[in-house]
Amino acid sequence: MLSTPLTAVLALATLSSASVLPNTKRDAILKLPVTTVNQTCPLTKRQDLVDLANTQTGTRYLISFSIGTPEQTVKVAIDTGSSDTWVNPTCSTSGGTADTALCNSLPVFQPGSSSTLQDTGVPMNLAYGRGTAQGEYYKDTLVLGGSTVTGQQFGVATSTSDLPNGFMGVGPGIELTGYPTIIDTLATEGITQSRAFSLDLRGVDSTTGSIIFGGIDTMKYTGVLEKRPIIPAALAPDNFDRYWIYMSSVGITKPGAAPKTYPAPSNPAGQPVFLDSGGTLSRLPTTLFNAILADFPTATADPAGSGIYEVPCSVAAEDGTMDFGFGNTVVHVPFHEFIWQAGTNLCALGVVADDSSFVLGDSFLRAAYVVYDQDNQNLLVANAADCGTNLVAISKGVDAVPSITGACGGSSTSSSSSTTPTTTPSSSTSSKPTVSTSSSTRYSNSTTTPTYPSSTTAPTYPSSTLSTVYSTTTYTVSSCAPTVTNCPYGHLTTETISLYTTYCPVEATYTPVAATYTPIAIAFTPVAVAFTPVAVTYAPVPTTYGPIQSIVYVTTTYTISSCAASVEHCPYGSTTTETYATYTHVAPTGTASVYPYVTPTGTGSVYPYATASSKGQEYTGGAGKVVGGAGMLMLVGLAGLALL
């Protein structure tokens, strides 16, 4: 969700925090639906002075799964910009009216209702581009689309701000967090063959997309999957482990005009960009942004100074594209996808200027099909499309992601056509594997009701009921066309999609509960203290002091736990100590008179004094604030672009 780099405290669990247990489902592919929630604010052209940043993120991409025993369904936002999964945002501080309504409509996880929940005792402190979350890490059983992972660590928030939903972070895993994330555990427990997934957000007119753990869908993109190496942290703009890749070009194709390419970046490798599904807008260097802005002469700056530029909504209807190049592949983003529908008759460019954090957010990802290969440190990019469904597993090794050309035609525009799988005879020459299917429909109802402390009066609050209908289809691959390499013959794949979700407000009734409080008497016994006067004769003592230099040093000890794949002779386990001076203070020279301290005389009563317990140290510095005990400084990746 972040759109700017931040530092957060991530309390580390041991590397074995997720139990490694055999799983009865060996599908190698896990596809989950991603539901879009369009949050446009009620702004109009007559309300231009309202800060566009108050509209929050515009479109959120939510994913459902279950936690605990018995299962409790939760719904969180999918986020390639962070790595932690957590639930239970605080709705009263979630943001504006639209965010509060969204937060109240989502189910709440009740930790006390799960018999398999394990409390790690490790605090959770996360900071995003806009918003924070504090709570504690737990472990429990998670069910994702019919596949079960055990002992998975996740966070349960107790206090959040400006965040209407939790997150499933699918950024870099254990190397960054110190504990196995969901992607790590799926591979460890054999549900997927490698730590890789593909993301298909679809266009603004589509209500569903998908995330496929351990697989790709060759009927959701056109052309080839362009392989782009992830930029190592040491070479990344912010020196953090994120999904950084080099973008080779940016251009525009206006209606009826020839394609135009903007000046190339000074770096021969290209412009570094970070792909973040949690951010509505993209962020590019000022020079490049100004070149783009010049091609939208009707754009006007937001008077509130958010950096967002308004454009007439008619621009979104024009037949033009923004063109983003990656090697031999150019992703064409239609104006319809690139322009942000921020409110009623209020639209904005899908990009802002930023010289510190370069992000391709949803204004780009809606038109792209992206495969995130953590094991091989690659991203693979293609133009998104939709001409059906054909799931192919991602295997292991250097060429784990299949080199299959997209089955759709040349159109790069996403559509909302049906993705119902079809059965083809074994003699077919299609590149789509032959499958036999069985399907079932599952109904899931969840009721969201707020919890309030006991009181003598209990008001009535509205609650909501979410009813989701799922369709589950099981595929068994029986044959492949000659063009398919590494045919997954005999593999069983289960696909679960949500057919529709209904939201109904329900009036909840609460029975008053009388609270009884018993006073506790506390008695203090005075202690008599007598003071004897002491006669003191003294004279001032001249004291001369010279310059005093005070130097404060900080010593940090590092233990190397892992190295990037490119590092030879990794000094694993070695310990390095670094000492450096933080600041030096010099006191001036002067003369002063020193007088002895006179002991007071008298009598009085002394009462016991209770020492307050310490909450912990605070560290303020860098790009965020760290509060907590003996944890390690870790990174939480970018996540929420339009949270400006």
C-alpha positions in Angstrom: 0.0 0.0 0.0 2.9 2.3 0.6 3.8 4.9 -2.0 6.8 6.3 -0.1 9.5 4.3 1.7 9.0 4.1 5.4 10.8 2.3 8.3 8.7 0.1 10.7 9.4 -2.1 13.7 8.7 -5.7 12.8 9.2 -8.0 15.7 11.0 -11.1 14.5 9.8 -14.6 15.1 12.1 -17.6 14.7 12.7 -19.0 11.2 10.7 -22.0 12.1 7.6 -20.1 13.2 5.4 -21.7 10.6 5.0 -25.4 11.1 6.1 -27.6 8.3 3.4 -30.3 8.1 2.4 -32.4 5.1 -0.7 -31.1 3.3 -3.2 -33.4 1.7 -3.8 -31.0 -1.2 -0.9 -31.0 -3.7 -2.5 -28.8 -6.4 0.6 -26.7 -7.1 -1.7 -23.9 -8.1 -3.9 -21.8 -5.8 -6.1 -19.2 -7.5 -8.1 -16.7 -5.3 -10.5 -14.1 -6.5 -9.6 -10.4 -6.0 -12.7 -8.2 -5.5 -12.6 -4.5 -6.4 -14.1 -1.9 -4.2 -14.4 1.5 -5.9 -14.3 4.3 -3.4 -15.0 7.5 -5.1 -15.7 10.5 -2.9 -18.8 12.6 -3.4 -16.8 15.5 -4.8 -18.0 17.6 -7.7 -16.4 20.3 -9.8 -18.0 22.9 -7.5 -15.9 21.5 -4.6 -12.5 21.7 -6.2 -11.0 23.2 -3.0 -11.5 19.9 -1.2 -8.1 18.2 -1.0 -8.1 15.2 -3.4 -5.9 13.3 -1.0 -8.9 13.0 1.3 -10.5 10.6 -1.2 -8.0 8.0 0.1 -7.1 5.3 -2.4 -10.0 5.3 -4.8 -10.0 1.5 -5.7 -9.1 -1.3 -3.2 -8.5 -4.9 -4.2 -9.7 -7.2 -1.5 -9.1 -11.0 -1.0 -11.0 -13.4 1.3 -9.7 -16.3 3.3 -10.4 -18.0 6.7 -8.5 -18.0 10.0 -8.8 -20.3 13.0 -10.8 -23.2 14.3 -13.7 -23.0 13.6 -13.0 -21.0 10.5 -13.6 -17.2 10.6 -13.8 -15.5 7.2 -11.8 -12.2 6.8 -11.3 -9.9 3.9 -8.2 -7.8 3.5 -6.5 -5.8 0.7 -3.8 -7.5 -1.5 -0.6 -5.5 -1.3 2.7 -6.1 -3.2 4.1 -3.1 -1.3 4.4 -4.8 2.1 5.0 -8.3 3.5 2.9 -8.6 6.6 -0.6 -10.0 6.8 -2.9 -8.5 9.5 -6.6 -8.1 10.3 -9.0 -6.0 12.4 -8.6 -2.3 11.5 -10.1 0.3 13.9 -13.1 1.6 12.1 -13.6 4.7 14.2 -10.2 6.1 13.0 -10.2 4.6 9.5 -10.6 7.9 7.7 -13.5 9.5 5.9 -17.1 8.5 5.5 -16.5 6.1 2.7 -13.6 4.4 4.5 -15.6 4.1 7.7 -18.5 2.5 5.8 -16.1 0.0 4.1 -14.4 -0.8 7.4 -17.7 -1.5 9.1 -18.8 -3.8 6.3 -15.8 -6.1 6.7 -15.9 -9.2 9.0 -13.9 -9.0 12.3 -11.7 -11.8 13.5 -12.3 -12.9 17.1 -9.0 -14.3 18.5 -10.8 -15.8 21.5 -13.0 -17.9 19.4 -10.2 -19.9 17.8 -9.1 -23.1 19.6 -5.9 -23.3 17.5 -4.7 -19.7 18.0 -1.2 -19.3 19.4 -0.1 -15.9 20.9 3.5 -15.2 20.0 3.7 -12.3 22.5 5.5 -10.3 19.8 4.2 -6.8 19.2 3.3 -5.5 15.8 4.1 -1.9 14.8 3.6 -1.1 11.1 3.7 2.3 9.3 2.5 2.9 5.8 2.5 5.9 3.5 -0.6 7.1 5.2 -1.7 5.1 8.2 -0.4 3.0 11.0 -1.2 -0.3 12.7 -0.3 -1.6 16.1 -1.2 -4.9 17.7 0.3 -8.4 18.2 1.5 -11.3 16.1 -0.3 -14.7 16.4 -0.1 -18.0 14.6 -3.1 -20.0 13.5 -4.5 -22.2 10.7 -5.4 -20.3 7.4 -7.6 -21.7 4.7 -7.1 -20.1 1.3 -9.4 -21.3 -1.5 -9.7 -24.8 0.0 -6.0 -25.1 0.8 -4.9 -25.1 4.4 -1.6 -23.8 5.9 -0.8 -24.4 9.5 1.0 -22.3 12.1 1.0 -19.2 9.9 2.0 -16.0 11.6 -0.2 -12.9 11.1 -1.0 -9.8 13.0 -4.2 -8.8 14.9 -4.4 -5.0 15.2 -5.6 -3.4 18.4 -5.2 0.2 17.2 -5.0 1.6 13.6 -5.3 5.0 11.9 -6.3 5.9 8.4 -6.6 2.3 7.3 -10.1 0.9 6.6 -8.9 -2.6 6.0 -6.2 -5.1 6.9 -3.6 -6.3 4.4 -2.3 -9.5 2.9 1.3 -8.5 2.2 2.8 -10.4 -0.8 6.1 -8.4 -0.9 9.5 -10.1 -0.2 9.1 -12.8 2.4 11.2 -14.3 5.1 14.4 -12.5 4.0 12.7 -9.3 4.9 10.3 -10.1 7.7 12.4 -12.7 9.6 9.5 -15.1 9.7 7.8 -17.2 6.9 5.1 -15.1 5.2 2.1 -16.7 3.5 4.0 -17.1 0.2 6.9 -18.9 2.0 4.5 -21.2 3.8 2.5 -22.1 0.7 5.8 -23.4 -0.9 7.1 -25.0 2.3 3.9 -27.0 2.7 3.8 -28.1 -0.9 0.7 -26.2 -2.0 2.9 -24.4 -4.6 6.1 -25.5 -6.1 7.9 -22.2 -5.7 7.6 -18.8 -4.2 5.9 -17.2 -7.2 2.5 -15.8 -8.0 0.8 -13.8 -10.8 -1.5 -10.9 -10.3 -4.4 -9.8 -12.6 -6.2 -6.8 -11.2 -8.4 -6.2 -14.3 -9.8 -2.9 -15.5 -11.8 -0.3 -13.7 -15.0 -1.7 -15.2 -14.4 -5.2 -13.9 -15.4 -6.2 -10.4 -13.1 -9.2 -10.0 -9.5 -10.1 -10.7 -7.3 -12.8 -9.3 -4.1 -13.7 -7.7 -2.7 -17.1 -8.6 -0.1 -18.5 -6.2 2.2 -20.9 -7.9 0.7 -20.5 -11.4 -0.2 -18.3 -14.4 -3.3 -18.0 -16.5 -2.2 -17.9 -20.2 -5.6 -16.5 -21.2 -5.2 -13.3 -19.2 -2.5 -11.7 -21.2 -1.2 -11.1 -24.7 2.3 -11.6 -26.2 5.2 -12.9 -24.2 6.0 -12.5 -20.5 8.9 -10.1 -20.5 11.4 -11.1 -17.8 12.9 -8.2 -15.8 15.4 -8.8 -13.0 14.5 -7.4 -9.6 17.0 -4.7 -8.7 19.0 -5.8 -5.6 18.5 -3.7 -2.5 22.0 -2.3 -2.6 21.3 -0.8 -6.1 17.7 0.2 -5.5 16.8 3.9 -5.0 15.8 3.4 -1.4 18.2 0.5 -0.7 15.3 -1.7 0.4 14.1 -5.1 -0.7 11.1 -4.4 -2.9 9.8 -5.2 -6.4 12.1 -2.8 -8.1 12.7 -3.2 -11.8 14.1 -1.0 -14.6 11.5 0.6 -17.0 13.2 1.2 -20.4 10.8 3.9 -21.8 7.6 5.9 -21.3 5.5 7.4 -24.0 2.0 8.4 -25.1 -0.2 7.6 -28.1 -2.9 10.3 -28.5 -6.0 9.6 -30.5 -5.2 9.6 -34.2 -1.5 10.4 -33.6 1.7 8.5 -33.9 3.3 7.0 -30.7 5.5 9.5 -28.9 8.4 8.5 -26.6 9.5 10.8 -23.8 13.3 11.5 -23.3 15.1 8.5 -21.9 16.4 8.6 -18.3 20.0 9.4 -17.6 20.6 5.8 -16.3 21.4 3.5 -19.3 19.7 0.7 -17.5 16.4 2.6 -17.4 14.2 4.3 -14.9 13.8 2.3 -11.6 10.2 1.7 -10.7 8.5 -0.2 -7.9 5.3 -2.1 -8.7 2.8 -1.5 -5.9 -0.8 -2.9 -6.0 -1.7 -0.9 -2.9 -1.3 2.5 -4.5 -4.0 4.1 -6.8 -1.6 6.5 -8.5 1.8 6.2 -10.0 4.8 8.3 -9.0 7.5 9.4 -11.4 10.4 11.8 -11.4 9.4 15.5 -11.8 11.1 15.8 -15.2 9.3 12.8 -16.7 6.0 13.9 -15.0 6.2 17.4 -16.5 6.7 15.9 -20.0 3.5 13.8 -19.4 1.6 16.8 -18.0 2.4 18.8 -21.1 0.4 16.3 -23.2 -2.7 17.0 -21.1 -3.1 20.8 -21.5 -6.5 20.8 -19.8 -5.0 19.5 -16.5 -5.1 21.9 -13.5 -3.3 21.5 -10.2 -5.3 20.6 -7.1 -5.6 24.0 -5.2 -5.1 22.2 -1.9 -1.5 21.4 -2.9 -1.8 17.6 -3.0 0.3 17.4 -6.2 -2.6 15.8 -8.0 -3.8 17.3 -11.3 -7.5 17.4 -12.3 -8.5 16.7 -15.9 -11.9 16.7 -17.5 -13.5 13.3 -17.2 -14.0 13.4 -21.0 -10.3 12.7 -21.4 -10.9 9.2 -20.0 -13.2 8.5 -22.9 -10.6 9.3 -25.5 -9.0 6.5 -27.5 -5.4 7.1 -26.3 -2.8 5.1 -24.3 0.1 5.7 -22.0 2.9 3.4 -23.1 5.4 1.9 -20.6 8.3 -0.1 -22.1 10.1 -3.0 -20.5 12.7 -4.4 -22.8 10.9 -5.7 -25.9 7.5 -5.3 -24.3 5.4 -2.2 -24.2 2.4 -2.2 -21.9 -0.3 0.1 -23.4 -2.5 1.6 -20.7 -5.7 3.1 -22.1 -6.7 6.6 -20.9 -9.8 5.0 -19.4 -7.5 3.0 -17.0 -4.9 5.7 -16.5 -7.3 8.5 -15.5 -8.5 8.3 -11.9 -12.2 8.7 -11.4 -11.8 10.5 -8.0 -15.5 11.5 -7.6 -18.6 12.6 -9.4 -17.5 14.5 -12.5 -14.0 14.8 -10.9 -11.1 13.0 -12.6 -7.4 13.2 -12.1 -4.2 12.1 -13.9 -3.0 8.7 -12.8 0.5 10.0 -12.0 2.1 12.6 -9.7 5.6 13.9 -9.4 7.9 12.4 -6.9 11.7 12.5 -6.9 12.3 10.1 -4.1 10.0 7.1 -4.6 9.2 5.9 -8.2 6.0 3.8 -8.2 3.8 2.2 -10.8 0.5 1.8 -9.0 -2.9 0.7 -10.0 -3.1 3.3 -12.8 -0.5 1.0 -14.5 -1.2 -2.4 -13.1 -4.9 -2.4 -14.3 -3.5 -2.8 -17.8 -0.6 -5.2 -17.0 -0.3 -8.9 -16.2 2.6 -9.4 -13.8 4.3 -12.5 -12.4 6.3 -12.1 -9.2 9.0 -14.7 -9.0 10.7 -14.4 -5.6 12.8 -17.5 -5.8 14.5 -16.3 -9.0 14.3 -12.6 -8.2 12.4 -11.7 -11.4 9.2 -9.9 -12.4 7.6 -10.9 -15.7 5.4 -8.3 -17.4 2.8 -8.5 -20.3 -0.2 -6.7 -21.5 -3.4 -7.8 -19.7 -6.3 -9.3 -21.5 -9.2 -11.7 -20.9 -10.2 -14.5 -23.2 -11.0 -17.3 -20.8 -9.0 -19.4 -18.3 -6.0 -21.7 -18.7 -4.0 -22.3 -15.6 -0.4 -23.5 -15.9 1.7 -24.3 -12.9 5.0 -22.5 -12.0 7.6 -25.1 -11.4 11.0 -24.9 -9.7 14.4 -23.8 -11.0 15.8 -21.0 -13.0 13.1 -21.2 -15.7 10.3 -21.9 -13.3 7.8 -19.5 -14.9 6.6 -21.1 -18.2 7.6 -19.3 -21.4 4.1 -19.4 -22.9 2.8 -16.7 -25.2 -0.5 -15.3 -24.1 -3.4 -17.0 -25.8 -5.4 -13.8 -26.3 -5.2 -11.7 -29.4 -3.4 -8.4 -29.8 -5.7 -6.3 -27.7 -4.2 -4.9 -24.5 -7.4 -3.8 -23.0 -8.8 -5.8 -20.1 -12.4 -7.0 -20.3 -14.9 -8.5 -18.0 -15.9 -11.5 -20.1 -16.5 -14.9 -18.6 -13.6 -17.0 -17.3 -15.5 -20.2 -17.0 -13.1 -23.1 -17.9 -14.0 -25.3 -20.8 -13.3 -29.0 -21.5 -11.5 -29.8 -24.7 -10.9 -33.2 -26.3 -7.5 -34.7 -26.0 -6.9 -34.4 -29.8 -7.2 -30.6 -29.6 -4.3 -28.6 -31.0 -4.9 -25.7 -28.6 -2.1 -24.8 -26.2 -4.6 -25.0 -23.4 -4.2 -28.3 -21.4 -7.1 -30.7 -21.6 -9.0 -30.8 -18.3 -11.8 -32.7 -16.7 -13.8 -30.6 -14.3 -16.1 -30.9 -11.3 -17.6 -27.9 -9.6 -19.6 -27.0 -6.6 -21.1 -23.9 -5.1 -20.4 -22.9 -1.5 -22.4 -20.3 0.4 -20.7 -18.2 3.0 -22.5 -15.8 5.4 -20.8 -13.6 7.9 -22.3 -11.0 10.2 -20.3 -8.0 11.4 -21.4 -6.6 14.8 -19.4 -4.1 16.8 -18.3 -5.0 20.3 -18.8 -2.5 23.2 -17.8 -2.5 26.8 -20.3 -3.2 29.6 -22.2 -0.2 30.7 -25.5 0.7 32.5 -26.9 1.8 29.1 -26.3 0.1 25.8 -27.2 2.0 22.6 -28.4 0.4 19.4 -25.9 0.4 16.5 -26.3 -0.7 12.9 -24.5 -3.9 11.9 -24.2 -5.5 8.5 -24.4 -8.9 6.9 -22.1 -10.1 4.1 -23.3 -13.0 2.0 -20.8 -14.4 -0.5 -21.5 -17.2 -3.1 -18.4 -19.1 -4.2 -17.9 -21.5 -7.1 -15.3 -24.2 -6.8 -14.0 -26.0 -9.9 -11.5 -28.9 -9.9 -9.3 -29.5 -12.9 -7.3 -32.6 -13.7 -4.9 -32.1 -16.6 -5.0 -35.1 -18.9 -3.0 -33.8 -21.9 -1.3 -30.8 -23.4 -0.8 -29.4 -26.9 2.7 -30.0 -28.4 3.5 -26.3 -27.8 3.2 -26.6 -24.1 6.5 -27.3 -22.3 6.7 -29.1 -19.0 3.1 -30.4 -19.3 1.6 -30.7 -15.8 0.0 -34.1 -16.7 -2.1 -35.5 -13.9 -2.0 -32.4 -11.8 -5.1 -31.6 -9.8 -6.0 -27.9 -9.6 -8.8 -26.4 -7.5 -10.1 -22.9 -8.4 -12.4 -21.0 -6.1 -14.0 -17.8 -7.3 -16.7 -15.6 -5.7 -19.7 -15.3 -7.9 -21.2 -12.4 -6.1 -21.4 -10.7 -2.7 -24.3 -9.0 -1.2 -24.2 -6.5 1.6 -27.3 -5.8 3.7 -27.5 -3.4 6.7 -29.1 -5.0 9.7 -30.3 -3.2 12.8 -28.5 -4.8 15.8 -30.1 -4.8 19.2 -28.1 -4.9 22.4 -29.4 -5.8 25.9 -28.3 -3.4 28.6 -25.8 -4.9 31.0 -25.5 -3.5 34.5 -21.9 -2.9 35.5 -21.0 -3.2 39.2 -17.9 -1.6 40.6 -16.6 -2.4 44.1 -14.5 0.3 45.7 -11.2 -0.7 47.1 -10.0 1.1 50.3 -6.4 1.9 50.4 -4.9 3.1 53.6 -1.5 4.8 54.0 0.2 5.1 57.3 2.1 8.4 57.8 5.7 8.1 58.7 7.0 10.8 61.1 10.3 12.3 60.1 12.3 14.7 62.3 15.0 17.0 61.0 17.7 18.4 63.3 18.8 21.9 62.3 22.4 22.0 61.3 24.4 25.3 61.5 26.5 25.8 58.4 29.1 28.4 57.7 30.2 28.7 54.2 31.9 31.0 51.8 31.7 31.1 48.0 34.4 29.0 46.3 35.5 30.5 43.0 35.6 27.7 40.4 37.2 28.0 37.0 36.2 25.6 34.3 37.6 25.2 30.9 36.1 23.8 27.7 34.5 20.4 28.1 34.1 18.2 25.1 31.4 15.4 25.3 31.2 12.8 22.6 28.3 10.3 22.4 29.1 7.0 20.6 26.7 4.3 19.4 27.8 0.7 19.0 25.8 -1.6 16.7 26.4 -5.4 16.3 25.2 -7.2 13.2 24.9 -10.9 12.7 24.7 -11.9 9.0 21.8 -14.3 8.5 21.6 -14.5 4.8 23.0 -13.0 1.6 21.7 -12.3 -1.9 22.1 -15.0 -4.5 24.8 -12.9 -6.2 27.1 -12.8 -3.1 29.9 -15.4 -3.3 31.4 -16.8 -0.1 28.6 -15.5 2.1 29.9 -14.9 5.7 26.9 -16.5 7.2 26.8 -16.4 10.9 29.7 -13.9 11.3 29.2 -11.0 13.7 30.3 -7.4 12.9 30.5 -4.6 15.4 30.3 -0.9 14.3 31.0 2.1 16.5 30.4 5.6 15.4 30.1 9.0 17.0 26.6 10.5 16.9 27.4 14.0 18.1 30.0 16.1 20.0 29.2 18.8 22.5 31.7 21.4 23.7 30.9 23.5 26.8 32.3 27.0 27.0 35.0 28.3 29.5 33.9 30.4 32.5 34.1 31.1 36.2 31.4 30.4 38.8 31.0 30.4 42.6 29.9 27.2 44.2 27.9 27.2 47.5 27.4 24.1 49.7 23.9 22.6 49.9 22.0 23.4 53.1 20.1 20.5 54.6 16.5 21.6 55.4 15.0 21.2 58.9 11.6 20.4 60.1 9.1 17.6 60.6 6.5 16.1 58.3 4.8 12.9 57.1 6.1 10.8 54.2 3.8 8.5 52.1 4.9 5.6 50.0 5.6 6.3 46.3 4.6 3.9 43.5 7.0 3.7 40.6 5.2 3.6 37.2 6.2 0.7 34.9 8.1 1.6 31.8 6.4 1.2 28.4 9.6 1.0 26.4 12.0 3.2 24.6 11.2 5.5 21.7 13.5 6.0 18.8 12.8 8.8 16.4 14.8 9.0 13.2 15.0 8.2 9.5 11.7 8.0 7.8 9.4 7.0 10.7 9.0 6.5 14.4 9.9 3.3 16.2 8.2 2.4 19.4 8.7 -1.0 21.1 10.9 -3.2 23.2 13.7 -5.4 22.1 12.9 -5.9 18.5 14.9 -5.4 15.4 14.5 -2.6 12.9 12.9 -4.0 9.7 11.2 -2.6 6.7 7.7 -2.6 5.7 7.3 -1.9 1.9 5.5 0.8 0.1 1.8 0.5 0.3 -0.9 3.0 -0.5 -0.2 5.6 -3.1 -3.2 7.9 -3.1 -2.8 8.2 0.7 -1.1 11.5 0.3 
